[in-house]
Structure formats: structure tokens, C-alpha cells
Amino acid sequence: MNLSIYLNFDGNCREAFEFYRSVFGGEFLTIAAFSEGPEDMPVADEEKDRVMHVSLPVGESVLMGSDTSTSQGPPFQQGNNFSVSCHPQTKEEVDRYFAAMSEGGMVVMPPEDQFWGSYFGMCVDKFGVSWQFNCDLLQQE
């Protein structure tokens, strides 16, 4: 399993990641706007051009991020706009880590299969740290 940092922004994610790319070099693995999500995903019209997900390799790590959306997750809060992103190999590992990490904390999004081909969940631990658990189901096929 590896850990990555996931950053959240309030509408300037693309600008921030263009800056990070200018510093570290490389190319984005992924960059997608909310408008590219499933048709049934609720997103306000004024937020459709915001970044839903971006990932930039930096050395042996991957820096990831997104803009916040009023309909997708907790609101943006400067200073607490990051998560630790864990990448277990199986759904069972996700469930085990998620249950332990969310005990005494708060479930933001329970783990479930997602449209991008992963089993994914989000929680905040009892110390106020945000966690994401993402198992790539496409690698298991």
C-alpha cells in the first residue's frame, strides 16, 4: 500500500497544479472537470468547470487534488484542505482500514464502487485528519 497527499481547492485547483507542474516537471496522469462525471452526479452549473480530479507524478509519489463542490463532499476550509490518500490492494483491506480509521470519527462517504473504476470511501478520524481509501478495481481484472 502507498500513501499520497490529496489537496482540495476552492476553484483554483487547475492554477495550483499548473504551478506544481512548473516546479516539479512531468505531465498529469489525469485531469478531469466535474462536467466529465456521470450525468446523474449532482453538480451546480457554475461548478462544472472546476477540477474533479488531477494527479501529478512527483518522483515516486503522486500529488493529487480537486476543487470542492457544494454538492460533493465537505465545504472548502483553508488550512484543512488536504487528505491522506491510501491505496489498499483489495476491497477487504479498504473496509478494514476504513472501519478502524472512522471509529470515533466521522464517515464522509462510505466505501462503494465508483464510476472511475475504484472502490472508494472517505472519513475523518477522531483526531480530525481526513482520509481517503481507494482500491483500483481495474487492476484486479
N, CA, C and O of each residue as an XYZ file, in Angstrom:
564
protein
N       0.854     -1.177      0.000
C       0.000      0.000      0.000
C       0.891      1.229      0.000
O       1.953      1.243      0.624
N       0.448      2.262     -0.707
C       1.171      3.525     -0.647
C       0.233      4.633     -0.184
O      -0.989      4.504     -0.257
N       0.825      5.717      0.290
C       0.082      6.880      0.758
C       0.442      8.070     -0.125
O       1.591      8.224     -0.539
N      -0.542      8.901     -0.406
C      -0.335     10.120     -1.183
C      -1.050     11.261     -0.478
O      -1.907     11.042      0.378
N      -0.688     12.471     -0.845
C      -1.375     13.651     -0.317
C      -2.408     14.090     -1.344
O      -2.120     14.156     -2.539
N      -3.617     14.390     -0.866
C      -4.709     14.854     -1.721
C      -5.094     16.252     -1.256
O      -5.516     16.439     -0.115
N      -4.948     17.235     -2.145
C      -5.209     18.634     -1.815
C      -6.556     19.074     -2.366
O      -6.955     18.652     -3.452
N      -7.259     19.922     -1.620
C      -8.541     20.476     -2.056
C      -8.424     21.987     -2.200
O      -7.744     22.653     -1.420
N      -9.106     22.513     -3.220
C      -9.055     23.934     -3.530
C     -10.470     24.468     -3.724
O     -11.426     23.706     -3.870
N     -10.582     25.794     -3.721
C     -11.877     26.444     -3.886
C     -11.954     27.143     -5.239
O     -12.166     28.354     -5.313
N     -11.777     26.359     -6.322
C     -11.902     26.909     -7.658
C     -10.593     27.196     -8.358
O     -10.602     27.549     -9.537
N      -9.455     27.058     -7.671
C      -8.173     27.347     -8.320
C      -7.246     26.134     -8.360
O      -6.025     26.286     -8.385
N      -7.822     24.932     -8.365
C      -7.026     23.711     -8.419
C      -6.178     23.648     -9.689
O      -4.993     23.321     -9.628
N      -6.781     23.960    -10.838
C      -6.042     23.896    -12.114
C      -4.828     24.825    -12.067
O      -3.730     24.440    -12.468
N      -5.031     26.043    -11.579
C      -3.933     27.010    -11.467
C      -2.845     26.488    -10.535
O      -1.659     26.580    -10.851
N      -3.242     25.942     -9.388
C      -2.272     25.417     -8.430
C      -1.467     24.270     -9.024
O      -0.248     24.217     -8.865
N      -2.151     23.341     -9.717
C      -1.440     22.189    -10.270
C      -0.590     22.559    -11.482
O       0.424     21.908    -11.733
N      -0.973     23.581    -12.239
C      -0.089     24.067    -13.297
C       1.192     24.622    -12.666
O       2.284     24.433    -13.202
N       1.053     25.305    -11.529
C       2.222     25.805    -10.809
C       3.083     24.641    -10.315
O       4.299     24.652    -10.510
N       2.469     23.636     -9.678
C       3.236     22.485     -9.174
C       3.953     21.777    -10.323
O       5.093     21.339    -10.167
N       3.291     21.663    -11.471
C       3.914     21.025    -12.634
C       5.103     21.857    -13.118
O       6.109     21.296    -13.551
N       5.000     23.194    -13.051
C       6.121     24.036    -13.472
C       7.313     23.880    -12.522
O       8.464     24.034    -12.932
N       7.035     23.579    -11.270
C       8.105     23.391    -10.286
C       8.729     22.000    -10.417
O       9.951     21.875    -10.498
N       7.891     20.947    -10.437
C       8.384     19.574    -10.398
C       8.575     18.948    -11.774
O       9.275     17.943    -11.901
N       7.966     19.525    -12.805
C       8.029     18.944    -14.139
C       7.037     17.806    -14.277
O       6.228     17.564    -13.381
N       7.102     17.107    -15.406
C       6.226     15.962    -15.630
C       4.917     16.340    -16.287
O       4.678     17.496    -16.638
N       4.080     15.334    -16.443
C       2.779     15.501    -17.074
C       1.700     14.942    -16.161
O       1.955     14.026    -15.379
N       0.509     15.485    -16.258
C      -0.617     14.989    -15.468
C      -0.970     13.577    -15.909
O      -1.030     13.291    -17.105
N      -1.205     12.693    -14.942
C      -1.740     11.368    -15.250
C      -3.213     11.496    -15.601
O      -3.716     10.827    -16.504
N      -3.895     12.370    -14.866
C      -5.326     12.602    -15.038
C      -5.618     14.057    -14.729
O      -5.040     14.630    -13.806
N      -6.511     14.652    -15.499
C      -7.112     15.926    -15.123
C      -8.506     15.936    -15.739
O      -8.660     15.860    -16.958
N      -9.519     16.032    -14.880
C     -10.909     15.962    -15.338
C     -11.753     16.968    -14.568
O     -11.560     17.174    -13.370
N     -12.687     17.586    -15.271
C     -13.608     18.540    -14.660
C     -14.864     17.813    -14.178
O     -15.145     16.696    -14.614
N     -15.611     18.442    -13.285
C     -16.867     17.863    -12.806
C     -17.833     17.597    -13.963
O     -18.651     16.680    -13.891
N     -17.740     18.392    -15.021
C     -18.623     18.186    -16.175
C     -18.370     16.844    -16.860
O     -19.207     16.384    -17.636
N     -17.235     16.213    -16.586
C     -16.897     14.927    -17.187
C     -17.377     13.741    -16.353
O     -17.170     12.590    -16.738
N     -18.013     14.012    -15.217
C     -18.545     12.951    -14.369
C     -19.824     12.375    -14.946
O     -20.289     12.821    -15.996
N     -20.398     11.389    -14.271
C     -21.648     10.787    -14.755
C     -22.771     11.820    -14.819
O     -22.791     12.780    -14.050
N     -23.693     11.611    -15.734
C     -24.802     12.556    -15.922
C     -25.644     12.722    -14.665
O     -26.192     13.798    -14.429
N     -25.754     11.666    -13.850
C     -26.597     11.743    -12.653
C     -25.860     12.305    -11.435
O     -26.434     12.360    -10.347
N     -24.600     12.722    -11.594
C     -23.850     13.307    -10.483
C     -24.295     14.752    -10.310
O     -24.171     15.552    -11.237
N     -24.816     15.098     -9.127
C     -25.318     16.468     -8.932
C     -24.178     17.479     -8.787
O     -23.403     17.429     -7.832
N     -24.094     18.389     -9.747
C     -23.088     19.450     -9.709
C     -23.756     20.722    -10.210
O     -24.404     20.718    -11.256
N     -23.599     21.802     -9.468
C     -24.161     23.090     -9.882
C     -23.512     23.543    -11.187
O     -22.328     23.289    -11.409
N     -24.266     24.202    -12.038
C     -23.752     24.648    -13.333
C     -22.485     25.481    -13.194
O     -21.562     25.341    -13.996
N     -22.430     26.343    -12.188
C     -21.262     27.210    -12.013
C     -20.028     26.453    -11.525
O     -18.938     27.022    -11.475
N     -20.185     25.178    -11.167
C     -19.054     24.370    -10.689
C     -18.607     23.314    -11.693
O     -17.663     22.575    -11.413
N     -19.247     23.221    -12.842
C     -18.934     22.150    -13.807
C     -17.530     22.238    -14.376
O     -16.968     21.213    -14.762
N     -16.939     23.438    -14.442
C     -15.578     23.580    -14.970
C     -14.511     23.406    -13.898
O     -13.319     23.415    -14.207
N     -14.920     23.249    -12.646
C     -13.953     23.007    -11.573
C     -13.324     21.628    -11.764
O     -13.914     20.743    -12.384
N     -12.125     21.461    -11.226
C     -11.404     20.193    -11.359
C     -11.997     19.166    -10.401
O     -12.041     19.382     -9.190
N     -12.457     18.037    -10.966
C     -12.973     16.925    -10.171
C     -11.811     16.079     -9.646
O     -11.862     15.587     -8.519
N     -10.765     15.909    -10.459
C      -9.593     15.144    -10.036
C      -8.421     15.454    -10.949
O      -8.565     15.559    -12.167
N      -7.248     15.600    -10.324
C      -5.994     15.759    -11.054
C      -4.931     14.961    -10.312
O      -4.948     14.892     -9.083
N      -4.011     14.361    -11.052
C      -2.896     13.648    -10.424
C      -1.622     13.961    -11.197
O      -1.594     13.939    -12.427
N      -0.563     14.255    -10.436
C       0.733     14.630    -10.996
C       1.821     13.799    -10.329
O       2.035     13.921     -9.123
N       2.515     12.954    -11.095
C       3.629     12.210    -10.502
C       4.742     13.171    -10.077
O       5.120     14.080    -10.816
N       5.255     12.943     -8.866
C       6.379     13.707     -8.342
C       7.335     12.677     -7.745
O       7.083     12.144     -6.664
N       8.410     12.405     -8.435
C       9.319     11.350     -8.002
C       8.587     10.022     -7.974
O       7.968      9.634     -8.965
N       8.648      9.321     -6.853
C       7.947      8.043     -6.714
C       6.564      8.203     -6.098
O       5.891      7.211     -5.821
N       6.140      9.432     -5.885
C       4.829      9.720     -5.305
C       3.915     10.321     -6.361
O       4.343     10.632     -7.472
N       2.648     10.480     -5.993
C       1.689     11.154     -6.859
C       0.972     12.197     -6.021
O       0.356     11.867     -5.008
N       1.050     13.445     -6.437
C       0.317     14.533     -5.801
C      -1.036     14.617     -6.486
O      -1.109     14.702     -7.712
N      -2.112     14.595     -5.699
C      -3.459     14.609     -6.268
C      -4.256     15.773     -5.699
O      -3.918     16.317     -4.648
N      -5.321     16.151     -6.406
C      -6.143     17.233     -5.908
C      -7.448     17.376     -6.657
O      -7.704     16.702     -7.655
N      -8.276     18.294     -6.132
C      -9.552     18.633     -6.756
C     -10.043     19.951     -6.184
O      -9.582     20.419     -5.143
N     -10.994     20.532     -6.900
C     -11.732     21.668     -6.366
C     -12.883     21.119     -5.533
O     -13.354     20.008     -5.777
N     -13.328     21.879     -4.568
C     -14.507     21.484     -3.806
C     -15.760     21.800     -4.616
O     -15.742     22.623     -5.531
N     -16.823     21.135     -4.261
C     -18.124     21.366     -4.881
C     -19.151     21.384     -3.762
O     -19.065     20.593     -2.823
N     -20.108     22.269     -3.857
C     -21.120     22.354     -2.798
C     -21.939     21.079     -2.691
O     -22.546     20.821     -1.652
N     -21.965     20.267     -3.762
C     -22.762     19.036     -3.735
C     -21.919     17.783     -3.590
O     -22.474     16.687     -3.503
N     -20.602     17.905     -3.561
C     -19.711     16.746     -3.498
C     -18.741     16.888     -2.324
O     -17.647     17.427     -2.493
N     -19.119     16.423     -1.159
C     -18.199     16.414     -0.026
C     -18.284     17.652      0.829
O     -19.109     18.537      0.600
N     -17.402     17.699      1.836
C     -17.430     18.817      2.783
C     -16.975     20.118      2.132
O     -16.237     20.092      1.146
N     -17.408     21.254      2.673
C     -17.033     22.547      2.093
C     -15.544     22.831      2.279
O     -14.906     22.301      3.189
N     -15.013     23.661      1.415
C     -13.610     24.077      1.474
C     -13.349     24.819      2.774
O     -14.145     25.651      3.208
N     -12.212     24.497      3.385
C     -11.793     25.217      4.584
C     -10.287     25.409      4.505
O      -9.533     24.443      4.622
N      -9.841     26.642      4.308
C      -8.419     26.940      4.217
C      -7.692     26.423      5.450
O      -8.143     26.642      6.574
N      -6.571     25.738      5.247
C      -5.784     25.215      6.351
C      -6.107     23.771      6.682
O      -5.306     23.098      7.331
N      -7.249     23.285      6.257
C      -7.624     21.897      6.491
C      -8.064     21.272      5.164
O      -8.975     20.445      5.120
N      -7.405     21.682      4.103
C      -7.830     21.307      2.760
C      -6.934     20.220      2.156
O      -6.456     20.342      1.029
N      -6.720     19.154      2.937
C      -5.945     18.030      2.436
C      -6.464     16.743      3.048
O      -7.142     16.754      4.076
N      -6.140     15.645      2.407
C      -6.450     14.314      2.920
C      -5.235     13.434      2.700
O      -4.411     13.697      1.825
N      -5.135     12.395      3.495
C      -4.161     11.347      3.222
C      -4.900     10.316      2.392
O      -5.949      9.824      2.805
N      -4.368      9.988      1.236
C      -4.999      9.047      0.329
C      -4.266      7.710      0.410
O      -3.072      7.631      0.122
N      -4.987      6.658      0.805
C      -4.427      5.313      0.937
C      -4.902      4.461     -0.226
O      -6.030      4.608     -0.697
N      -4.041      3.577     -0.681
C      -4.358      2.754     -1.849
C      -4.175      1.269     -1.539
O      -3.225      0.650     -2.019
N      -5.081      0.691     -0.737
C      -5.013     -0.742     -0.458
C      -5.241     -1.566     -1.725
O      -5.761     -1.063     -2.722
N      -4.846     -2.834     -1.670
C      -4.921     -3.706     -2.840
C      -6.280     -4.374     -3.029
O      -6.606     -4.790     -4.140
N      -7.088     -4.486     -1.957
C      -8.361     -5.196     -2.060
C      -9.477     -4.410     -1.376
O      -9.227     -3.536     -0.546
N     -10.714     -4.741     -1.746
C     -11.879     -4.145     -1.087
C     -11.881     -4.489      0.407
O     -12.239     -3.659      1.243
N     -11.481     -5.705      0.725
C     -11.465     -6.133      2.127
C     -10.513     -5.279      2.953
O     -10.823     -4.925      4.090
N      -9.345     -4.942      2.381
C      -8.414     -4.064      3.088
C      -9.020     -2.670      3.270
O      -8.895     -2.067      4.336
N      -9.674     -2.165      2.223
C     -10.333     -0.858      2.328
C     -11.320     -0.886      3.487
O     -11.306     -0.004      4.346
N     -12.172     -1.897      3.509
C     -13.190     -1.992      4.558
C     -12.561     -2.060      5.945
O     -13.049     -1.427      6.881
N     -11.489     -2.821      6.078
C     -10.823     -2.981      7.387
C     -10.203     -1.656      7.839
O     -10.437     -1.210      8.962
N      -9.421     -1.035      6.970
C      -8.778      0.232      7.331
C      -9.815      1.325      7.564
O      -9.695      2.113      8.502
N     -10.834      1.371      6.707
C     -11.871      2.392      6.817
C     -12.610      2.269      8.149
O     -12.821      3.270      8.834
N     -13.000      1.061      8.517
C     -13.723      0.843      9.782
C     -12.871      1.282     10.967
O     -13.364      1.945     11.880
N     -11.607      0.916     10.952
C     -10.725      1.279     12.068
C     -10.488      2.789     12.111
O     -10.531      3.391     13.183
N     -10.237      3.402     10.957
C      -9.913      4.823     10.919
C     -11.117      5.697     11.241
O     -10.958      6.770     11.822
N     -12.322      5.257     10.873
C     -13.506      6.090     11.104
C     -14.111      5.890     12.495
O     -14.993      6.650     12.897
N     -13.649      4.881     13.231
C     -14.186      4.650     14.581
C     -13.881      5.847     15.476
O     -12.722      6.227     15.643
N     -14.909      6.429     16.041
C     -14.753      7.620     16.874
C     -14.636      8.892     16.064
O     -14.526      9.978     16.633
N     -14.658      8.778     14.740
C     -14.562      9.936     13.857
C     -15.863     10.145     13.115
O     -16.941     10.051     13.702
N     -15.767     10.431     11.809
C     -16.956     10.711     11.017
C     -16.812     10.089      9.625
O     -15.784     10.252      8.968
N     -17.835      9.386      9.191
C     -17.874      8.858      7.827
C     -18.359      9.963      6.899
O     -19.445     10.510      7.094
N     -17.564     10.290      5.899
C     -17.942     11.298      4.912
C     -18.618     10.619      3.721
O     -19.658     11.074      3.245
N     -18.019      9.528      3.246
C     -18.561      8.742      2.133
C     -18.186      7.282      2.381
O     -17.009      6.929      2.306
N     -19.166      6.435      2.673
C     -18.833      5.033      2.927
C     -18.235      4.382      1.679
O     -18.573      4.777      0.563
N     -17.359      3.398      1.843
C     -16.752      2.749      0.678
C     -17.801      2.090     -0.218
O     -18.689      1.375      0.246
N     -17.664      2.356     -1.511
C     -18.520      1.704     -2.503
C     -17.853      1.830     -3.868
O     -16.952      2.647     -4.058
N     -18.307      1.011     -4.814
C     -17.789      1.062     -6.176
C     -18.113      2.425     -6.784
O     -19.212      2.950     -6.607
N     -17.141      2.989     -7.501
C     -17.302      4.316     -8.090
C     -17.201      4.258     -9.611
O     -16.685      3.292    -10.173
N     -17.698      5.297    -10.266
C     -17.747      5.331    -11.725
C     -16.364      5.330    -12.370
O     -16.248      4.992    -13.548
N     -15.321      5.693    -11.643
C     -13.986      5.730    -12.230
C     -13.254      4.389    -12.111
O     -12.079      4.288    -12.464
N     -13.949      3.366    -11.614
C     -13.364      2.033    -11.582
C     -12.660      1.678    -10.289
O     -11.824      0.774    -10.267
N     -12.982      2.371     -9.217
C     -12.373      2.098     -7.924
C     -13.431      1.842     -6.863
O     -14.599      2.198     -7.021
N     -13.000      1.226     -5.798
C     -13.780      1.080     -4.573
C     -13.226      2.148     -3.650
O     -12.046      2.108     -3.299
N     -14.068      3.117     -3.245
C     -13.574      4.350     -2.634
C     -14.443      4.775     -1.462
O     -15.665      4.637     -1.509
N     -13.817      5.288     -0.415
C     -14.523      5.867      0.719
C     -13.702      6.964      1.371
O     -12.479      7.006      1.239
N     -14.396      7.861      2.084
C     -13.737      8.971      2.779
C     -14.240      9.047      4.211
O     -15.417      8.809      4.484
N     -13.324      9.384      5.129
C     -13.706      9.582      6.525
C     -12.769     10.591      7.169
O     -11.732     10.953      6.612
N     -13.159     11.033      8.351
C     -12.312     11.885      9.188
C     -12.081     11.114     10.469
O     -13.034     10.665     11.106
N     -10.807     10.952     10.859
C     -10.521     10.183     12.074
C     -10.822     10.992     13.337
O     -11.160     12.173     13.258
N     -10.701     10.366     14.469
C     -11.048     11.012     15.740
C     -10.121     12.170     16.097
O     -10.375     12.896     17.058
N      -9.035     12.348     15.319
C      -8.120     13.462     15.541
C      -8.345     14.597     14.550
O      -7.625     15.595     14.570
N      -9.353     14.443     13.674
C      -9.689     15.490     12.715
C      -8.945     15.413     11.393
O      -9.020     16.343     10.590
N      -8.218     14.308     11.148
C      -7.479     14.139      9.892
C      -8.383     13.450      8.871
O      -9.027     12.448      9.179
N      -8.426     13.994      7.656
C      -9.235     13.421      6.575
C      -8.458     12.309      5.874
O      -7.266     12.439      5.596
N      -9.173     11.203      5.592
C      -8.592     10.034      4.932
C      -9.441      9.637      3.741
O     -10.667      9.737      3.776
N      -8.772      9.182      2.681
C      -9.433      8.611      1.518
C      -8.857      7.214      1.310
O      -7.650      7.005      1.436
N      -9.721      6.269      0.994
C      -9.291      4.902      0.709
C      -9.751      4.564     -0.693
O     -10.940      4.648     -1.000
N      -8.811      4.181     -1.545
C      -9.094      3.970     -2.958
C      -8.430      2.678     -3.431
O      -7.204      2.575     -3.459
N      -9.248      1.700     -3.800
C      -8.751      0.436     -4.347
C      -9.103      0.405     -5.826
O     -10.279      0.427     -6.191
N      -8.093      0.353     -6.669
C      -8.303      0.340     -8.114
C      -8.803     -1.027     -8.545
O      -8.036     -1.989     -8.580
N     -10.080     -1.119     -8.872
C     -10.693     -2.390     -9.261
C     -10.233     -2.832    -10.654
O     -10.235     -4.025    -10.954
N      -9.843     -1.888    -11.495
C      -9.412     -2.220    -12.852
C      -8.111     -3.016    -12.848
O      -7.875     -3.811    -13.758
N      -7.259     -2.816    -11.834
C      -6.006     -3.563    -11.731
C      -6.248     -5.007    -11.297
O      -5.377     -5.861    -11.461
N      -7.431     -5.280    -10.743
C      -7.733     -6.609    -10.243
C      -8.357     -7.500    -11.303
O      -8.565     -8.690    -11.065
N      -8.659     -6.940    -12.472
C      -9.306     -7.741    -13.530
C      -8.303     -8.576    -14.270
O      -8.667     -9.309    -15.189
